[in-house]
């Protein structure tokens, strides 16, 4: 497979690839952890993704999270 073909596939079908990968991860979480633990796992990963994305964009933690952490000495 050439590099150009891989770039073409990623450029035109990235949503499908990510959707399949996310579906696979959710299915594996349910299989390995059970429904409720798998659902909790997925929710916590989603929260972690949200906080990481916010941190990348704003370079700081949200104010609500800062209140939960102890002050720096």
Rosetta blueprint (number, residue, H / E / L):
1 X L
2 X L
3 X H
4 X H
5 X H
6 X H
7 X H
8 X H
9 X H
10 X H
11 X H
12 X H
13 X H
14 X H
15 X H
16 X H
17 X H
18 X H
19 X H
20 X H
21 X H
22 X H
23 X H
24 X H
25 X H
26 X H
27 X H
28 X H
29 X H
30 X H
31 X H
32 X H
33 X H
34 X L
35 X H
36 X H
37 X H
38 X H
39 X H
40 X H
41 X H
42 X H
43 X H
44 X H
45 X H
46 X H
47 X H
48 X H
49 X H
50 X H
51 X H
52 X H
53 X H
54 X H
55 X H
56 X H
57 X H
58 X H
59 X L
60 X L
61 X L
62 X L
63 X H
64 X H
65 X H
66 X H
67 X H
68 X H
69 X L
70 X L
71 X L
72 X L
73 X L
